[in-house]
Amino acid sequence: MNDNQNPVYYQQPQPEPPKEKNGMSVASLVMGIVGLTCCGGGIVSILAIVFAVISKNKNADGQMDGMAKAGLIMGIVAVVMSVIVAILSAVTGLLPLLLTGDFESALESLF
């Protein structure tokens, strides 16, 4: 048997408690994806940036998690792309045609 009169019991390591989910970081990621793929910027991309900043402020350590960073980056890229497209449209004279919905005339003026 066991010759040791005083057995040593080791405490089992406890798993880390699950992190509290931050809904704003998820919202930032979703808005960043939607703004980058579907809408081409605009309000949705600005919302992605706003939600990422709110997510950072909500975290106890003041750090952005991965989802918020991704949403922030995609939101910034979509806003920059929107500004570039708006400038190019204004410079080439296509903006009035696109705003009136006359897409056929806009395409004809390009070619």
Residue frames relative to the residue before (quaternion, step in Angstrom):
aa qw qx qy qz dx dy dz
M 1.0000 0.0000 0.0000 0.0000 0.00 0.00 0.00
N 0.6934 -0.4464 0.3641 0.4328 3.53 -1.25 -0.53
D 0.3023 -0.7761 0.5295 0.1609 3.58 -0.70 1.11
N 0.5796 0.5954 -0.3763 0.4100 3.57 1.17 -0.29
Q 0.3326 -0.7780 0.5059 0.1679 3.55 -0.61 1.16
N 0.7666 0.2552 -0.1319 0.5743 3.57 1.16 -0.68
P 0.1394 -0.8144 0.5559 0.0909 3.59 0.07 1.16
V 0.3574 -0.7179 0.5610 0.2056 3.54 -1.13 0.71
Y 0.1522 -0.7762 0.6084 0.0651 3.52 -0.85 1.03
Y 0.2221 -0.7750 0.5809 0.1123 3.53 -0.82 1.02
Q 0.4486 -0.6824 0.5109 0.2684 3.50 -1.01 0.85
Q 0.4512 -0.6835 0.5065 0.2697 3.53 -0.93 0.92
P 0.4879 -0.6445 0.4829 0.3367 3.60 -0.99 0.73
Q 0.3501 -0.7375 0.5440 0.1939 3.52 -0.96 0.90
P 0.4724 -0.6614 0.4857 0.3216 3.59 -0.95 0.74
E 0.5715 -0.5817 0.4459 0.3691 3.52 -1.19 0.58
P 0.4916 -0.6310 0.4888 0.3481 3.56 -1.01 0.67
P 0.5555 -0.6167 0.4194 0.3676 3.60 -0.99 0.68
K 0.5116 -0.6449 0.4734 0.3135 3.52 -1.06 0.80
E 0.4917 -0.6350 0.5055 0.3154 3.51 -1.12 0.68
K 0.3920 -0.7339 0.5039 0.2322 3.55 -0.77 1.02
N 0.2705 -0.7522 0.5859 0.1334 3.49 -1.05 0.87
G 0.3411 -0.7820 0.4904 0.1781 3.56 -0.35 1.24
M 0.6144 0.5625 -0.3537 0.4255 3.57 1.09 -0.59
S 0.6367 0.5100 -0.3452 0.4640 3.61 1.04 -0.63
V 0.6240 0.5139 -0.3353 0.4838 3.58 1.06 -0.70
A 0.6534 0.5091 -0.3110 0.4660 3.58 0.95 -0.87
S 0.6353 0.5273 -0.3287 0.4585 3.59 1.00 -0.77
L 0.6555 0.5094 -0.3096 0.4636 3.56 0.96 -0.86
V 0.6702 0.4948 -0.3003 0.4646 3.58 0.89 -0.93
M 0.6744 0.4848 -0.3005 0.4689 3.59 0.88 -0.88
G 0.6274 0.5336 -0.3366 0.4564 3.59 1.05 -0.69
I 0.6576 0.4968 -0.3073 0.4757 3.57 0.97 -0.85
V 0.6711 0.4909 -0.2997 0.4677 3.58 0.89 -0.93
G 0.6747 0.5036 -0.2996 0.4488 3.59 0.91 -0.87
L 0.6932 0.4759 -0.2776 0.4647 3.55 1.02 -0.76
T 0.7674 0.3869 -0.2071 0.4674 3.59 0.94 -0.80
C 0.8075 0.3334 -0.1613 0.4590 3.58 0.75 -0.97
C 0.8280 0.3188 -0.1402 0.4395 3.52 0.46 -1.20
G 0.3879 -0.7353 0.4842 0.2727 3.58 1.13 -0.33
G 0.7676 -0.3353 0.1836 0.5145 3.58 0.96 0.76
G 0.4856 0.6915 -0.4640 0.2658 3.51 -1.02 -0.82
I 0.8471 -0.1814 0.1405 0.4793 3.51 -1.23 -0.64
V 0.6454 0.5386 -0.3368 0.4241 3.59 0.93 -0.85
S 0.6733 0.4880 -0.3002 0.4673 3.60 0.94 -0.80
I 0.6274 0.5142 -0.3355 0.4790 3.56 1.05 -0.70
L 0.6263 0.5237 -0.3325 0.4721 3.59 1.07 -0.71
A 0.6088 0.5476 -0.3560 0.4503 3.61 1.04 -0.68
I 0.6581 0.4959 -0.3036 0.4784 3.58 0.98 -0.84
V 0.6597 0.5106 -0.3071 0.4581 3.59 0.91 -0.91
F 0.6749 0.4920 -0.3023 0.4594 3.59 0.89 -0.91
A 0.6208 0.5353 -0.3472 0.4555 3.61 1.06 -0.66
V 0.6625 0.4898 -0.3081 0.4756 3.59 0.97 -0.82
I 0.6387 0.5099 -0.3263 0.4749 3.60 0.99 -0.79
S 0.6274 0.5423 -0.3288 0.4518 3.58 1.03 -0.79
K 0.6438 0.5151 -0.3187 0.4676 3.58 0.99 -0.83
N 0.6832 0.4863 -0.2908 0.4607 3.57 0.95 -0.84
K 0.6511 0.5276 -0.3182 0.4433 3.60 1.12 -0.58
N 0.6012 0.5710 -0.3688 0.4202 3.60 1.11 -0.61
A 0.5389 -0.6499 0.4367 0.3107 3.54 -1.02 0.86
D 0.7384 0.4068 -0.2382 0.4823 3.59 0.99 -0.76
G 0.4855 -0.7020 0.4107 0.3208 3.58 1.27 0.00
Q 0.5493 0.5997 -0.3973 0.4252 3.58 1.25 0.34
M 0.4225 -0.6639 0.5495 0.2807 3.55 -1.22 0.52
D 0.3429 -0.7144 0.5582 0.2461 3.55 -0.96 0.76
G 0.7524 -0.4367 0.2609 0.4185 3.56 -1.29 0.21
M 0.6588 0.5142 -0.3210 0.4455 3.57 0.94 -0.83
A 0.6570 0.5020 -0.3118 0.4681 3.57 0.98 -0.81
K 0.6371 0.5196 -0.3320 0.4624 3.60 1.01 -0.76
A 0.6578 0.5036 -0.3117 0.4653 3.56 0.95 -0.87
G 0.6547 0.5061 -0.3106 0.4677 3.59 0.97 -0.82
L 0.6353 0.5291 -0.3198 0.4629 3.57 1.02 -0.80
I 0.6787 0.4871 -0.2978 0.4620 3.58 0.86 -0.94
M 0.6782 0.4783 -0.3029 0.4685 3.59 0.88 -0.88
G 0.6306 0.5329 -0.3335 0.4552 3.58 1.04 -0.70
I 0.6595 0.4981 -0.3059 0.4726 3.57 0.95 -0.86
V 0.6487 0.5140 -0.3207 0.4605 3.59 0.94 -0.88
A 0.6711 0.4986 -0.3052 0.4559 3.60 0.91 -0.87
V 0.6447 0.5062 -0.3278 0.4698 3.61 0.99 -0.76
V 0.6513 0.5058 -0.3189 0.4672 3.59 0.94 -0.85
M 0.6519 0.5032 -0.3199 0.4685 3.59 0.95 -0.83
S 0.6354 0.5281 -0.3322 0.4551 3.60 1.00 -0.75
V 0.6537 0.5051 -0.3126 0.4688 3.56 0.96 -0.86
I 0.6491 0.5110 -0.3233 0.4615 3.60 0.94 -0.83
V 0.6591 0.4958 -0.3107 0.4725 3.60 0.92 -0.86
A 0.6500 0.5117 -0.3245 0.4586 3.61 0.96 -0.80
I 0.6581 0.4994 -0.3131 0.4685 3.59 0.96 -0.82
L 0.6676 0.4924 -0.3062 0.4670 3.58 0.91 -0.88
S 0.6396 0.5193 -0.3268 0.4631 3.58 1.02 -0.75
A 0.6705 0.4917 -0.3032 0.4655 3.58 0.97 -0.81
V 0.6656 0.5103 -0.3057 0.4507 3.56 0.99 -0.83
T 0.7299 0.4241 -0.2449 0.4769 3.59 0.93 -0.84
G 0.5129 -0.6724 0.4072 0.3450 3.58 1.23 -0.12
L 0.4925 0.6755 -0.4237 0.3488 3.58 1.23 0.21
L 0.5140 0.6821 -0.4177 0.3099 3.57 1.13 -0.45
P 0.6783 0.4682 -0.3353 0.4563 3.67 0.76 -0.80
L 0.6486 0.5149 -0.3231 0.4581 3.58 1.02 -0.73
L 0.6754 0.4836 -0.2995 0.4694 3.57 0.97 -0.79
L 0.6625 0.5097 -0.3158 0.4490 3.59 1.00 -0.73
T 0.6822 0.4626 -0.2955 0.4830 3.58 1.09 -0.59
G 0.5085 -0.6677 0.4122 0.3544 3.58 1.22 -0.20
D 0.4968 0.6437 -0.4342 0.3877 3.58 1.25 0.23
F 0.0564 -0.8562 0.5136 0.0016 3.56 0.46 1.25
E 0.6079 0.5613 -0.3633 0.4283 3.59 1.07 -0.64
S 0.6661 0.4808 -0.3021 0.4836 3.59 0.97 -0.84
A 0.6224 0.5369 -0.3427 0.4550 3.56 1.06 -0.69
L 0.6757 0.4725 -0.3002 0.4796 3.58 0.93 -0.81
E 0.6410 0.5195 -0.3295 0.4590 3.59 1.02 -0.73
S 0.6582 0.5108 -0.3216 0.4499 3.60 1.01 -0.70
L 0.6156 0.5417 -0.3526 0.4508 3.60 1.18 -0.43
F 0.8030 0.2904 -0.1349 0.5027 3.58 0.90 -0.87
